[in-house]
Amino acid sequence: MIGDPVALKIRRKIKRPTASLVRAFASAQTSFITDAMQGMNSLHYSIKGLNTKQKFCGVAVTSLNGPRDNLAAMAMLDYAQKGDVLVIATNQDESGAVIGDHWAALAKQRGVVGIVTDGLVRDAAGCEKMGPPTFSRGLSPNAGFRNGPGEINTPISVGGVAIFPGDIIVGDRDGVVVVPREEAPDIKIALAAIKKAEVAKEKEIKAKKVDRFWNPDQFKAKGIVYLD
């Protein structure tokens, strides 16, 4: 017989990247960052910001929550630091919102720079006004309940991507990407090369040195059939 689960499992201390390493990703577009990771680690497109101007970059603090339950999400504020991003896993629960505007306001007061969830949020206008940039799968007026079980600062999956506490999370108009903490130094180097290449390509386009992004000659062996 399975006994009742504990209300919360909490890891109080996590390994964090250096502030300088986090800053290396702060000014980059998410599209550049995922290119630096060979097209990997972008969350499902359904996870979007409350408005298109929202952008953030910070360190992941995670929580795992059950259906229409937000105990772990509520408690994770106690373990957040300035510059953190609160990542809330709900297994795509649609029965109610996992956070609202008052919680978002408390998060901003603690220096949290972003909120990401695969669930729903409510009080959208208040979240925009009082909270940090907030990315979710949608909105619901329904509140969640604080019962548990839940987990804080354990590995989670959000938007089809594994996220570990201490990973670097970046969000902008295009979406949200995850930079694994242990791989971040190498990804930083790749990102610098991507940025340089993008600047060079923009200059070529403005100078009208590029007029297409494919070469018909490369596909002659496979064959091209013209229909007119």
Buried (B, 14 or more C-beta within 10 A) or exposed (E): EEEEEEBBBBEEEBEBBEEEBBEBBBEBBBBBBBBBBEEEBBBBEEBBBBEEEBBBBBBBBBBBBBEBBBBBBBBBBEBBEEBBBBBBBBEBBBBBBBBBBEBBBBBBEBEBBBBBBBBBBBBBEBBBEBBBBBBBBEBBEEBBEBEBBBBBBBEBEBBEBEBBBBBBBBBBBBBBBBBBBEBBEEBBEBBBEBBEEBEEEEEEEEEEEEEEEEEEEEEEEEEEEEEE
